[in-house]
Amino acid sequence: MRQPEQDDHGHDDHHDHGHDHARENAAAHGHHHHEHGPPPGGYSGRFAAGIALNLGFVIIEASYGYIAGSLALIADAGHNFSDVLSLGLAWGAAGLASSKPSPRRTYGYRRATILASLLSAGMLLLAMGGIAWEAIQRFATPAPLDGMTMIVIAGIGVVINTLTALMFARGRHGDLNIRAAFLHMAADAVLSLGVVIGGIGILMYGWQWLDPVISLIIVAAIVWGTWDLLRESLDLAVDAVPRSIEPAAVAAWLGALPGVTRIHDLHIWAMSTTESALTVHLVMPEGGDDQFLHELTEGLEEHFAIGHTTVQIERQDAGDGCDREV
């Protein structure tokens, strides 16, 4: 097999993005890759249906919340509207991510999915801050409420949010955007159930104070659930290693490859919410050939779901050429 060309400094540069070839080899040898579910673009119909269902419900819930004087219903409608915006952002980002790269944007718009999830989380936290303030104000100036309206409208919300959540259940493990959509809708179903419970308390016992209490519980639950999404989105935005990948395990796997005496300058980052990339320098006194490179890229994708790999092979250990050792 062809030996890689060596430069004047004893380095062999391999830039291998042949993960399609790796998939073919893996299939021939009975290997299995991580399951990511349908690509984001495959969810277009579900995004459209989810947006239509929830936007219609937002209009109904906000209208009846205003009529009934229920801040809990209005809070839930506000959250549902933020979810409509989040679904729209995720849908638009998925479309941008599927666009072709250009000479100027060599990765295309893959990172749009990360930015969309970050923006979605930030918008949601900002909206919840406003609703929390209104709920606190309501304690000082309580208003008469229509418990039955709260029960009926929020009950409809339980059904709609559950149906929408189920649309995104399959792909929630492999895509941050899809997981955000699923978690938001599942949380909405539970929180709408909380509004139903609040309406029952008001209808049966006249507990008017229960409405702002339910509102604050909704806010606390949403902030709790959104905080992790915000942190993970922020991590991906600043090129941190995706949570699904353990860098120490990757370093150990690379270091154990035949002929590798040391590794350094290992970098792993997310290109999008579904794709990861890696660059690394491998010290290999005997060098490496195409077969070694193909097996390396195949193994990284199979074991760690890293599909875009760039490797520099160094025949001489000249120390850390760029950064500190892994």
Backbone bond lengths (Angstrom), bond angles and torsions (degrees), N, CA, C in turn:
res aa  C-N    CA-C-N  psi(-1)  N-CA   C-N-CA  omega(-1)  CA-C   N-CA-C  phi
1 M - - - 1.457 - - 1.523 111.12 -
2 R 1.299 115.84 157.19 1.462 121.61 -176.92 1.525 111.17 -67.57
3 Q 1.310 116.51 129.40 1.451 120.85 174.26 1.525 109.25 -82.85
4 P 1.308 118.58 143.33 1.463 120.20 178.56 1.519 110.91 -66.85
5 E 1.334 114.01 148.15 1.448 118.86 178.61 1.515 110.53 -72.41
6 Q 1.334 114.61 144.26 1.463 120.64 -176.77 1.514 110.18 -109.36
7 D 1.345 116.54 138.11 1.453 119.26 178.14 1.519 110.67 -88.30
8 D 1.325 117.04 -174.61 1.457 121.27 -175.91 1.517 113.34 -69.24
9 H 1.336 116.54 -15.30 1.463 120.45 -177.15 1.520 111.82 -104.00
10 G 1.320 117.18 10.94 1.454 119.14 179.01 1.502 113.51 77.89
11 H 1.328 118.70 27.25 1.465 122.54 -177.92 1.517 109.29 -109.77
12 D 1.304 116.48 141.73 1.461 122.92 170.71 1.509 107.35 -113.62
13 D 1.316 118.71 118.42 1.469 121.86 -179.79 1.512 110.14 -95.63
14 H 1.328 115.88 123.31 1.468 121.76 175.05 1.510 107.83 -119.69
15 H 1.290 117.53 122.69 1.460 121.71 174.70 1.512 105.96 -119.63
16 D 1.319 116.46 89.63 1.465 120.95 -171.99 1.518 109.93 -109.46
17 H 1.311 115.30 115.88 1.456 120.64 175.42 1.515 109.59 -117.57
18 G 1.326 115.83 26.71 1.461 119.54 -175.81 1.498 113.01 -84.44
19 H 1.326 117.72 56.43 1.449 119.54 -178.58 1.514 112.22 -73.45
20 D 1.330 119.58 -19.28 1.455 119.80 173.41 1.521 109.67 -66.04
21 H 1.357 116.31 -41.76 1.453 120.30 176.77 1.522 110.04 -63.52
22 A 1.337 115.75 -39.30 1.458 119.11 179.12 1.514 110.82 -62.70
23 R 1.327 117.64 -39.00 1.460 120.41 178.79 1.527 110.69 -63.14
24 E 1.339 115.60 -39.95 1.460 118.49 -179.90 1.524 110.71 -64.39
25 N 1.358 116.53 -42.92 1.450 119.48 177.77 1.516 111.55 -63.37
26 A 1.331 116.36 -40.79 1.455 120.13 -179.14 1.515 110.58 -63.57
27 A 1.340 116.40 -40.98 1.461 119.23 179.24 1.519 110.91 -64.38
28 A 1.337 116.37 -37.87 1.456 119.86 -178.97 1.520 111.55 -67.91
29 H 1.319 117.54 -28.88 1.460 121.27 -178.40 1.520 112.68 -101.10
30 G 1.302 117.58 9.10 1.460 120.78 176.73 1.507 114.53 76.72
31 H 1.330 117.75 20.72 1.464 120.59 179.04 1.518 109.85 -83.76
32 H 1.324 115.73 156.82 1.459 120.54 -179.25 1.513 109.46 -125.63
33 H 1.324 115.64 140.99 1.458 121.81 -179.99 1.524 110.38 -100.21
34 H 1.323 115.24 163.31 1.454 120.96 176.93 1.518 109.98 -59.47
35 E 1.302 115.94 138.81 1.463 120.83 179.95 1.511 109.71 -89.40
36 H 1.313 116.76 120.48 1.470 120.98 -179.80 1.521 112.20 -106.95
37 G 1.334 118.45 -2.97 1.448 119.74 -176.20 1.511 110.12 74.98
38 P 1.321 117.88 -172.87 1.462 120.74 -179.18 1.520 110.75 -63.13
39 P 1.341 118.31 148.64 1.459 120.12 176.23 1.511 110.02 -64.20
40 P 1.361 118.22 156.84 1.462 121.06 -178.94 1.512 113.50 -50.45
41 G 1.351 117.25 -37.09 1.447 120.16 179.89 1.512 112.38 -63.06
42 G 1.368 115.63 -23.69 1.447 119.56 179.65 1.513 113.40 -75.66
43 Y 1.322 116.95 -4.18 1.461 121.52 -179.58 1.525 112.51 -100.53
44 S 1.318 118.09 11.08 1.466 120.31 -175.25 1.518 112.00 -55.58
45 G 1.341 116.97 -46.13 1.456 120.29 179.63 1.511 112.32 -62.85
46 R 1.324 116.11 -37.80 1.469 119.87 -179.80 1.519 111.22 -71.74
47 F 1.343 116.14 -38.94 1.462 118.81 175.07 1.532 110.37 -60.06
48 A 1.329 116.72 -45.61 1.466 120.33 -178.61 1.517 110.96 -62.48
49 A 1.337 116.69 -44.73 1.466 120.42 -179.59 1.524 110.87 -65.65
50 G 1.336 116.53 -42.74 1.465 120.24 179.98 1.514 111.94 -63.39
51 I 1.323 116.75 -41.63 1.464 120.37 179.19 1.523 110.75 -65.38
52 A 1.326 116.77 -44.15 1.468 120.30 -178.91 1.523 111.05 -62.79
53 L 1.326 117.15 -46.80 1.469 121.38 -179.67 1.522 111.17 -60.69
54 N 1.327 115.78 -48.67 1.459 119.07 -174.35 1.522 112.72 -74.79
55 L 1.329 117.82 -32.53 1.461 119.17 178.14 1.524 110.22 -67.24
56 G 1.331 116.31 -41.70 1.461 119.59 176.37 1.515 111.28 -61.33
57 F 1.331 116.32 -41.69 1.459 120.00 -179.77 1.518 111.89 -68.63
58 V 1.341 117.39 -36.59 1.464 121.15 178.22 1.521 110.43 -58.22
59 I 1.319 116.91 -44.51 1.467 121.15 -179.37 1.524 110.40 -62.63
60 I 1.335 115.85 -45.08 1.471 120.47 179.95 1.519 110.82 -65.25
61 E 1.343 116.78 -47.51 1.458 120.72 -175.33 1.524 111.74 -66.34
62 A 1.334 117.31 -43.08 1.463 119.88 179.73 1.526 111.01 -65.43
63 S 1.334 117.26 -38.56 1.464 121.09 179.91 1.521 111.03 -64.55
64 Y 1.306 116.89 -48.71 1.461 119.95 -179.14 1.525 111.77 -72.45
65 G 1.348 116.83 -29.90 1.459 119.20 175.19 1.517 111.03 -63.72
66 Y 1.338 116.47 -38.64 1.464 120.84 177.66 1.522 110.50 -67.84
67 I 1.350 115.84 -42.79 1.468 120.33 179.95 1.521 110.95 -64.19
68 A 1.353 115.32 -42.08 1.468 119.58 -177.33 1.518 112.30 -82.10
69 G 1.329 116.56 -10.82 1.465 119.57 -177.78 1.507 112.88 71.41
70 S 1.337 117.54 26.62 1.456 121.97 -176.13 1.518 110.79 -98.44
71 L 1.329 115.67 113.31 1.449 119.74 176.05 1.524 110.42 -69.89
72 A 1.338 117.15 -30.26 1.464 120.38 178.60 1.525 110.76 -61.59
73 L 1.344 116.14 -42.95 1.466 119.54 177.49 1.525 111.02 -66.20
74 I 1.331 116.88 -42.08 1.457 120.35 179.62 1.527 110.43 -65.23
75 A 1.351 116.10 -40.01 1.464 119.98 177.87 1.523 110.57 -62.03
76 D 1.320 115.30 -44.05 1.466 119.20 -179.94 1.525 110.49 -66.46
77 A 1.350 116.85 -36.87 1.467 120.08 177.26 1.518 110.68 -65.55
78 G 1.338 116.55 -39.23 1.460 120.17 177.58 1.514 111.86 -63.15
79 H 1.319 115.02 -41.03 1.469 118.42 177.61 1.522 110.81 -66.18
80 N 1.324 116.30 -42.82 1.465 119.56 178.34 1.529 111.06 -61.13
81 F 1.335 117.00 -36.95 1.457 119.43 178.84 1.532 110.77 -67.88
82 S 1.332 116.59 -37.54 1.463 118.86 176.55 1.529 110.40 -64.91
83 D 1.327 115.94 -31.62 1.461 119.35 176.46 1.527 110.93 -70.39
84 V 1.330 116.89 -34.96 1.465 120.15 174.96 1.528 109.28 -61.53
85 L 1.338 116.43 -44.64 1.460 120.18 177.39 1.522 111.09 -62.99
86 S 1.338 116.34 -40.31 1.463 120.47 179.44 1.523 111.26 -64.09
87 L 1.329 116.02 -42.39 1.465 119.52 177.48 1.522 110.31 -62.62
88 G 1.343 115.97 -40.85 1.460 119.57 178.49 1.520 112.04 -64.28
89 L 1.335 116.73 -41.59 1.459 120.77 177.38 1.525 111.33 -62.87
90 A 1.332 115.18 -46.00 1.467 119.76 -179.10 1.521 110.92 -62.89
91 W 1.317 115.87 -40.07 1.467 121.07 179.64 1.527 110.27 -65.45
92 G 1.329 116.28 -46.91 1.457 119.98 179.26 1.519 112.15 -64.29
93 A 1.352 116.31 -40.55 1.462 119.76 179.37 1.516 111.49 -65.22
94 A 1.342 116.39 -38.84 1.465 119.91 177.97 1.521 110.78 -62.33
95 G 1.334 116.67 -37.83 1.458 120.17 177.09 1.516 111.66 -66.31
96 L 1.349 117.07 -42.30 1.458 120.69 177.95 1.525 111.28 -64.75
97 A 1.338 116.26 -39.04 1.465 120.45 -177.94 1.520 112.32 -63.61
98 S 1.329 116.64 -26.28 1.465 120.16 -178.86 1.528 112.48 -86.22
99 S 1.345 117.02 -3.32 1.463 119.66 179.61 1.528 110.32 -71.82
100 K 1.318 116.71 155.24 1.459 121.62 -175.51 1.534 111.20 -76.36
101 P 1.343 117.11 146.37 1.466 120.56 175.29 1.522 111.03 -64.26
102 S 1.322 115.58 160.34 1.462 121.64 177.36 1.528 108.03 -129.59
103 P 1.326 117.98 168.58 1.468 119.43 178.07 1.527 112.86 -58.00
104 R 1.323 117.39 -30.31 1.460 121.33 179.23 1.526 111.37 -86.10
105 R 1.317 117.46 -41.71 1.471 122.94 179.13 1.522 107.56 -109.78
106 T 1.328 114.92 83.73 1.461 120.58 -171.25 1.519 113.63 -68.82
107 Y 1.335 117.25 -18.83 1.460 121.61 174.91 1.523 111.51 -101.43
108 G 1.323 116.86 4.90 1.452 119.14 -175.79 1.524 109.98 69.02
109 Y 1.340 115.39 -138.97 1.472 120.69 -179.59 1.533 110.88 -118.16
110 R 1.333 116.35 33.67 1.460 119.53 -178.20 1.524 112.44 -56.95
111 R 1.330 115.95 -39.14 1.467 119.62 -175.93 1.531 112.51 -68.18
112 A 1.319 117.99 -9.78 1.460 120.65 177.88 1.524 111.01 -58.29
113 T 1.337 118.20 -31.95 1.460 120.17 179.67 1.530 111.33 -66.14
114 I 1.336 116.21 -35.46 1.471 120.39 177.74 1.525 110.25 -69.78
115 L 1.324 116.26 -45.70 1.465 120.21 -179.75 1.530 110.91 -63.45
116 A 1.339 117.13 -35.60 1.462 120.41 179.60 1.520 111.06 -65.51
117 S 1.328 117.71 -43.50 1.459 119.95 179.71 1.530 110.92 -66.92
118 L 1.344 117.14 -35.71 1.461 120.75 177.77 1.522 110.97 -66.80
119 L 1.321 116.84 -45.25 1.463 121.10 178.88 1.526 111.08 -64.84
120 S 1.310 116.47 -39.54 1.455 120.88 179.44 1.524 111.24 -61.20
121 A 1.330 116.09 -45.67 1.471 120.09 179.88 1.522 110.78 -64.24
122 G 1.332 117.31 -41.94 1.457 120.35 179.60 1.515 113.05 -64.38
123 M 1.320 117.07 -42.46 1.464 121.24 178.03 1.520 111.41 -61.97
124 L 1.317 115.44 -40.42 1.460 120.04 -178.01 1.525 111.30 -65.84
125 L 1.335 116.74 -43.51 1.460 120.03 179.32 1.527 110.96 -64.90
126 L 1.317 117.41 -38.08 1.462 121.10 178.49 1.526 111.14 -64.45
127 A 1.325 116.45 -42.63 1.470 120.37 179.29 1.531 111.05 -64.48
128 M 1.330 116.13 -38.62 1.463 119.31 -178.94 1.530 111.57 -67.88
129 G 1.330 116.99 -31.47 1.456 119.70 176.74 1.523 110.96 -62.77
130 G 1.333 117.14 -41.66 1.460 121.03 178.03 1.514 112.34 -65.19
131 I 1.326 116.98 -40.75 1.470 120.64 -179.34 1.533 110.55 -68.70
132 A 1.333 117.26 -37.96 1.469 120.35 177.58 1.528 110.57 -61.52
133 W 1.325 116.33 -40.43 1.465 119.92 178.96 1.525 110.78 -63.97
134 E 1.316 116.93 -43.01 1.461 120.65 178.48 1.526 111.49 -64.08
135 A 1.326 117.21 -37.66 1.467 120.43 179.69 1.522 110.93 -65.12
136 I 1.331 116.68 -40.47 1.464 120.58 178.52 1.525 109.99 -64.55
137 Q 1.328 116.49 -39.44 1.462 120.55 177.78 1.523 110.77 -63.94
138 R 1.335 116.82 -33.97 1.472 120.77 -177.60 1.531 111.67 -67.14
139 F 1.342 117.35 -27.80 1.467 119.79 176.54 1.529 110.05 -61.65
140 A 1.334 116.22 -37.24 1.468 120.27 -178.15 1.521 111.58 -77.70
141 T 1.333 117.22 -31.11 1.456 121.27 -178.87 1.528 109.88 -129.49
142 P 1.328 118.32 75.20 1.474 121.13 -178.58 1.527 110.99 -64.61
143 A 1.339 115.76 151.05 1.468 121.43 179.70 1.525 108.89 -127.63
144 P 1.338 118.22 149.19 1.467 120.62 177.73 1.528 110.43 -63.57
145 L 1.343 116.26 141.42 1.454 121.93 -174.92 1.522 111.66 -125.16
146 D 1.315 115.90 153.01 1.460 122.83 176.92 1.530 107.97 -103.29
147 G 1.337 115.07 97.79 1.462 120.59 -176.45 1.509 113.45 -61.04
148 M 1.335 118.17 -39.45 1.461 120.99 -177.71 1.528 111.48 -64.26
149 T 1.338 116.47 -40.66 1.467 119.95 177.70 1.524 110.72 -61.78
150 M 1.330 116.02 -42.19 1.462 120.36 177.50 1.523 110.68 -58.74
151 I 1.319 117.05 -44.20 1.464 121.59 -176.89 1.527 111.29 -63.79
152 V 1.337 115.65 -47.83 1.466 120.24 -175.82 1.527 111.33 -66.57
153 I 1.325 117.31 -49.29 1.464 121.13 -175.87 1.527 111.24 -66.96
154 A 1.332 115.83 -46.35 1.460 118.25 179.62 1.525 110.97 -65.88
155 G 1.324 117.76 -32.19 1.460 121.20 176.82 1.522 111.36 -62.14
156 I 1.331 116.16 -40.70 1.468 120.16 174.99 1.530 109.58 -61.54
157 G 1.330 115.73 -38.55 1.462 120.35 179.19 1.522 112.38 -62.27
158 V 1.334 116.35 -37.51 1.467 119.94 177.73 1.528 110.03 -57.81
159 V 1.322 116.22 -45.71 1.471 121.24 -178.07 1.531 111.05 -66.42
160 I 1.334 117.05 -48.63 1.473 121.03 -176.73 1.527 111.23 -64.72
161 N 1.333 117.02 -43.77 1.461 119.71 -178.52 1.520 111.89 -68.00
162 T 1.331 116.93 -35.32 1.460 119.98 177.58 1.523 110.64 -65.63
163 L 1.332 116.79 -44.55 1.463 120.36 178.17 1.524 111.58 -61.23
164 T 1.336 116.21 -42.26 1.461 119.78 -180.00 1.521 111.34 -66.22
165 A 1.326 117.06 -41.20 1.466 120.57 178.37 1.519 111.13 -59.86
166 L 1.326 116.89 -41.12 1.457 120.55 -179.03 1.530 111.92 -63.68
167 M 1.335 117.23 -26.90 1.466 120.37 178.65 1.531 111.55 -63.63
168 F 1.345 116.65 -28.53 1.455 120.65 -175.48 1.525 112.77 -110.95
169 A 1.324 116.60 11.40 1.460 120.01 -175.80 1.523 112.21 -65.95
170 R 1.322 117.39 -38.23 1.455 120.64 -172.97 1.532 113.55 -64.91
171 G 1.337 117.33 -43.24 1.456 119.83 -173.32 1.512 115.00 -95.66
172 R 1.323 118.40 12.46 1.465 120.44 -172.74 1.528 113.56 -68.81
173 H 1.332 118.67 -20.23 1.462 119.91 -177.07 1.517 113.05 -85.35
174 G 1.338 118.76 -18.18 1.449 120.22 -173.06 1.511 116.18 -111.27
175 D 1.346 118.44 -2.71 1.462 120.55 -175.23 1.518 108.80 -146.00
176 L 1.334 115.70 124.54 1.465 120.60 -178.22 1.516 111.44 -61.37
177 N 1.329 118.15 -39.09 1.464 120.97 178.79 1.519 111.68 -64.41
178 I 1.337 116.01 -45.25 1.462 119.45 179.85 1.525 110.60 -66.41
179 R 1.337 116.21 -39.35 1.471 119.32 177.87 1.520 110.56 -64.09
180 A 1.339 117.11 -38.48 1.464 120.08 177.93 1.518 110.72 -62.81
181 A 1.340 115.97 -43.48 1.471 119.64 178.61 1.520 110.53 -61.99
182 F 1.325 116.30 -45.54 1.472 119.75 -179.54 1.527 111.43 -62.38
183 L 1.333 116.77 -48.84 1.464 120.21 -177.21 1.527 111.64 -64.09
184 H 1.332 116.55 -39.97 1.463 119.37 179.30 1.527 110.62 -62.92
185 M 1.323 116.68 -44.75 1.464 119.44 -178.38 1.532 111.92 -69.44
186 A 1.331 116.92 -40.54 1.468 120.44 178.24 1.527 110.09 -64.24
187 A 1.349 116.25 -41.59 1.461 119.73 177.80 1.517 110.71 -64.05
188 D 1.334 116.32 -39.88 1.466 119.93 178.61 1.517 111.50 -59.76
189 A 1.334 116.64 -39.79 1.459 120.04 -179.99 1.526 110.23 -61.19
190 V 1.330 115.96 -44.61 1.466 120.64 179.70 1.523 110.75 -67.39
191 L 1.333 116.54 -42.21 1.459 119.96 -178.25 1.527 112.09 -69.25
192 S 1.326 116.44 -34.90 1.464 118.79 174.86 1.525 110.37 -64.48
193 L 1.321 115.52 -35.48 1.469 119.49 175.27 1.526 110.35 -62.53
194 G 1.343 115.69 -35.28 1.461 119.14 176.59 1.515 112.17 -64.11
195 V 1.330 116.78 -37.57 1.467 120.18 177.12 1.528 110.38 -65.33
196 V 1.331 116.50 -38.03 1.467 120.44 176.35 1.524 109.76 -59.09
197 I 1.320 115.83 -45.66 1.469 120.35 179.79 1.530 110.28 -62.29
198 G 1.344 116.18 -41.28 1.463 119.13 177.17 1.518 112.12 -62.29
199 G 1.339 116.82 -40.28 1.462 120.64 178.06 1.511 112.02 -62.98
200 I 1.339 116.30 -38.50 1.471 119.87 178.22 1.524 110.14 -63.83
201 G 1.350 116.09 -42.07 1.463 119.58 179.46 1.521 112.07 -63.05
202 I 1.335 117.05 -39.16 1.462 121.12 179.05 1.524 110.66 -69.61
203 L 1.334 116.56 -42.22 1.458 121.08 -177.31 1.527 111.85 -66.98
204 M 1.331 116.31 -41.16 1.462 119.91 -174.41 1.530 113.33 -86.44
205 Y 1.335 116.25 -36.49 1.469 118.64 -171.93 1.529 113.46 -120.02
206 G 1.338 117.13 -4.68 1.461 119.50 179.28 1.514 114.00 71.28
207 W 1.320 116.86 26.00 1.470 120.84 -178.45 1.524 109.99 -79.50
208 Q 1.318 116.87 82.20 1.454 120.88 -178.84 1.533 112.51 -64.38
209 W 1.321 115.98 -29.04 1.465 119.98 -179.92 1.542 112.12 -67.56
210 L 1.333 115.29 -14.76 1.461 118.43 -177.13 1.528 112.32 -67.46
211 D 1.343 117.00 -27.48 1.471 120.50 -178.53 1.523 112.22 -62.78
212 P 1.356 119.84 -54.04 1.477 117.99 177.66 1.528 112.96 -65.98
213 V 1.340 117.17 -29.93 1.461 119.74 177.43 1.529 110.15 -63.47
214 I 1.348 115.01 -46.49 1.471 119.74 177.66 1.528 110.01 -60.90
215 S 1.334 116.87 -39.71 1.469 120.85 179.16 1.525 110.92 -59.87
216 L 1.335 116.36 -45.05 1.463 119.89 -179.48 1.530 111.29 -67.45
217 I 1.323 116.78 -35.93 1.465 119.97 176.58 1.520 110.35 -64.05
218 I 1.347 115.69 -41.78 1.464 120.44 176.94 1.528 109.98 -59.01
219 V 1.330 116.31 -47.01 1.460 120.75 -179.11 1.528 110.71 -61.15
220 A 1.352 116.53 -47.15 1.467 120.19 -178.74 1.523 111.45 -60.81
221 A 1.337 116.15 -42.84 1.469 120.00 -178.71 1.524 111.19 -65.64
222 I 1.332 116.25 -40.36 1.468 119.89 -179.03 1.526 110.77 -69.03
223 V 1.336 117.26 -42.82 1.466 120.62 178.89 1.525 109.98 -62.56
224 W 1.322 116.81 -42.12 1.471 121.33 178.61 1.524 110.78 -60.36
225 G 1.331 116.02 -45.26 1.455 119.92 -178.31 1.514 113.70 -73.73
226 T 1.340 116.43 -27.37 1.458 120.66 -176.40 1.521 112.33 -86.06
227 W 1.313 117.15 -25.17 1.457 120.75 -175.76 1.525 111.88 -59.09
228 D 1.339 115.89 -42.13 1.461 119.61 179.53 1.522 111.04 -66.37
229 L 1.336 116.59 -39.39 1.465 120.61 176.50 1.514 110.55 -61.79
230 L 1.327 117.24 -41.18 1.463 121.50 179.75 1.524 110.50 -63.97
231 R 1.321 116.89 -45.28 1.468 120.34 -179.32 1.523 111.71 -62.93
232 E 1.340 116.05 -44.60 1.460 119.20 -178.67 1.531 110.82 -67.13
233 S 1.325 116.82 -40.32 1.463 120.04 177.97 1.522 110.86 -63.33
234 L 1.336 116.10 -41.38 1.458 120.38 178.83 1.522 110.83 -65.21
235 D 1.333 116.74 -40.02 1.466 120.71 177.01 1.525 110.98 -58.41
236 L 1.330 116.56 -47.00 1.458 120.07 -178.73 1.532 111.07 -66.82
237 A 1.335 116.44 -34.11 1.461 120.62 -178.94 1.529 111.89 -66.66
238 V 1.341 117.05 -28.44 1.473 120.30 179.65 1.524 110.87 -103.08
239 D 1.329 116.93 21.84 1.470 123.50 173.02 1.520 113.97 65.99
240 A 1.343 117.12 32.34 1.464 119.48 171.89 1.527 109.50 -72.74
241 V 1.327 115.81 160.49 1.460 120.01 176.70 1.526 108.52 -66.63
242 P 1.329 118.88 130.05 1.473 120.39 177.65 1.519 111.64 -55.22
243 R 1.315 117.21 145.78 1.456 121.53 -176.46 1.527 112.99 -61.69
244 S 1.324 116.90 -26.94 1.457 119.97 -178.39 1.523 112.77 -74.44
245 I 1.329 116.91 -6.90 1.462 121.49 -177.89 1.525 109.23 -117.12
246 E 1.322 117.12 129.48 1.455 122.29 176.64 1.534 108.13 -97.00
247 P 1.336 118.72 109.29 1.467 120.43 -175.07 1.523 113.87 -60.35
248 A 1.330 117.21 -35.22 1.466 119.74 178.84 1.522 111.00 -63.68
249 A 1.339 116.05 -37.58 1.465 120.05 179.19 1.522 110.74 -68.01
250 V 1.340 116.86 -38.41 1.465 120.79 177.58 1.522 109.91 -64.66
251 A 1.347 116.57 -44.92 1.462 120.76 -179.97 1.526 110.89 -61.57
252 A 1.335 116.95 -42.16 1.463 120.77 179.43 1.522 111.06 -64.56
253 W 1.333 116.12 -40.56 1.471 120.31 -179.68 1.519 110.59 -64.92
254 L 1.335 117.10 -44.34 1.457 121.00 179.03 1.522 111.35 -65.26
255 G 1.338 116.22 -41.32 1.452 120.21 -178.44 1.521 113.54 -67.00
256 A 1.338 116.49 -22.15 1.466 121.07 -179.32 1.519 112.98 -89.35
257 L 1.334 118.14 -2.04 1.465 120.22 179.77 1.526 110.52 -66.19
258 P 1.330 117.31 146.30 1.471 120.68 -179.29 1.524 111.59 -58.39
259 G 1.327 116.22 131.20 1.459 121.54 176.95 1.511 115.04 88.48
260 V 1.334 118.62 -9.55 1.464 122.04 -178.82 1.524 109.09 -88.48
261 T 1.321 116.77 121.83 1.469 120.86 178.76 1.526 112.49 -99.79
262 R 1.315 117.13 -23.38 1.464 120.32 178.20 1.513 109.31 -163.75
263 I 1.312 116.73 154.12 1.459 121.30 174.13 1.525 109.03 -127.69
264 H 1.324 116.32 150.93 1.463 119.62 173.40 1.531 109.08 -155.49
265 D 1.304 114.94 171.65 1.469 122.47 -178.91 1.522 111.41 53.41
266 L 1.317 115.45 47.43 1.471 120.50 176.67 1.521 108.96 -84.71
267 H 1.317 116.09 124.49 1.464 121.92 178.39 1.523 108.80 -131.08
268 I 1.327 116.24 131.96 1.465 122.32 178.76 1.520 107.17 -131.31
269 W 1.318 117.09 130.24 1.457 120.27 -179.53 1.521 110.17 -149.78
270 A 1.319 115.48 167.13 1.462 121.41 179.78 1.514 110.20 -94.57
271 M 1.330 116.37 127.42 1.453 120.93 173.22 1.522 110.84 -82.18
272 S 1.319 115.61 -28.75 1.461 123.15 176.64 1.518 106.36 -155.42
273 T 1.311 117.69 -171.47 1.469 120.02 178.06 1.522 112.30 -76.22
274 T 1.340 117.86 -3.80 1.464 120.58 -179.94 1.522 113.55 -126.96
275 E 1.338 118.59 -9.06 1.461 121.35 -175.55 1.524 111.15 -125.17
276 S 1.336 115.39 137.99 1.461 120.88 179.27 1.516 110.15 -122.53
277 A 1.343 115.60 153.00 1.463 121.59 -179.28 1.518 109.80 -129.15
278 L 1.325 115.57 159.48 1.463 121.20 -177.67 1.523 109.65 -146.23
279 T 1.328 115.85 139.66 1.460 121.73 167.30 1.520 107.93 -128.12
280 V 1.335 116.93 146.68 1.462 120.01 -177.98 1.522 109.43 -160.47
281 H 1.328 116.47 151.72 1.457 123.25 171.66 1.531 107.79 -105.49
282 L 1.318 117.35 128.81 1.461 122.62 177.99 1.522 109.07 -114.83
283 V 1.330 116.79 125.68 1.459 120.90 174.39 1.521 107.91 -86.53
284 M 1.359 116.41 114.34 1.468 123.10 -177.66 1.532 108.25 -135.73
285 P 1.332 118.29 97.21 1.470 120.73 -178.02 1.526 113.99 -54.21
286 E 1.332 117.12 -32.31 1.461 120.61 -179.42 1.534 112.66 -91.59
287 G 1.299 117.49 -0.22 1.453 120.96 -178.72 1.515 112.04 76.29
288 G 1.317 115.83 -172.42 1.458 121.31 179.93 1.508 110.49 -145.66
289 D 1.324 116.41 152.80 1.461 119.85 -179.26 1.520 110.53 -112.96
290 D 1.325 115.95 -176.30 1.459 120.59 -177.87 1.521 111.91 -61.87
291 Q 1.326 116.95 -38.05 1.465 119.83 -179.06 1.524 110.89 -62.84
292 F 1.326 116.29 -42.24 1.466 120.58 176.94 1.523 110.44 -59.49
293 L 1.331 115.88 -43.83 1.458 120.62 -177.64 1.521 111.80 -65.33
294 H 1.326 116.49 -42.80 1.460 120.00 178.86 1.528 111.22 -63.99
295 E 1.318 116.93 -41.62 1.469 120.08 179.22 1.518 110.94 -66.78
296 L 1.335 116.55 -35.12 1.467 120.54 178.41 1.533 110.71 -64.65
297 T 1.339 116.38 -50.15 1.463 119.38 -178.52 1.526 111.24 -65.76
298 E 1.335 116.26 -36.92 1.461 120.06 177.99 1.523 110.74 -64.12
299 G 1.341 116.02 -42.93 1.467 119.73 -179.39 1.513 112.82 -66.73
300 L 1.345 117.13 -39.83 1.460 119.76 179.23 1.522 111.73 -63.60
301 E 1.330 115.70 -38.54 1.465 118.16 179.39 1.520 111.06 -72.66
302 E 1.330 116.50 -40.03 1.462 119.63 -177.51 1.523 112.23 -67.76
303 H 1.348 116.82 -44.94 1.458 120.79 -173.37 1.524 113.90 -89.26
304 F 1.329 117.56 -28.99 1.460 120.06 -173.00 1.528 113.55 -127.08
305 A 1.330 118.32 1.12 1.467 122.64 -179.68 1.527 111.57 58.74
306 I 1.325 116.65 36.20 1.464 122.26 174.97 1.521 107.18 -101.67
307 G 1.321 117.48 110.90 1.450 121.15 -171.64 1.512 115.69 -101.36
308 H 1.354 118.33 -10.64 1.463 121.22 -178.39 1.526 108.13 -123.44
309 T 1.321 117.05 109.46 1.458 121.92 -171.15 1.525 111.18 -124.92
310 T 1.332 116.56 134.44 1.457 122.56 171.77 1.524 107.79 -126.09
311 V 1.348 116.33 125.38 1.455 122.11 -174.84 1.523 109.80 -123.67
312 Q 1.319 116.03 133.81 1.455 120.47 170.46 1.519 108.33 -112.91
313 I 1.346 116.46 121.64 1.461 121.88 179.80 1.522 109.09 -98.32
314 E 1.321 116.16 129.44 1.459 123.00 179.69 1.522 109.00 -115.89
315 R 1.324 117.13 121.76 1.459 120.53 179.68 1.533 111.85 -76.81
316 Q 1.309 116.30 -25.77 1.458 120.78 178.74 1.515 108.97 -117.12
317 D 1.321 116.95 136.50 1.454 121.94 179.53 1.515 108.99 -82.00
318 A 1.323 115.70 93.58 1.467 121.10 -177.98 1.519 111.81 -94.27
319 G 1.301 116.78 12.66 1.460 119.97 -178.04 1.499 111.07 90.84
320 D 1.306 116.62 -173.71 1.461 122.17 -178.17 1.512 108.77 -77.47
321 G 1.304 115.97 107.45 1.460 119.91 -176.30 1.503 114.33 -69.87
322 C 1.329 117.54 -27.75 1.475 119.62 -174.03 1.524 111.86 -124.48
323 D 1.312 116.35 -60.33 1.456 120.82 -175.37 1.524 109.90 -124.71
324 R 1.302 115.24 -175.35 1.451 119.49 177.88 1.527 110.16 -71.69
325 E 1.296 114.71 160.70 1.461 120.65 -177.46 1.510 110.88 -68.99
326 V 1.345 115.66 149.32 1.459 121.34 177.91 1.515 108.86 -67.00
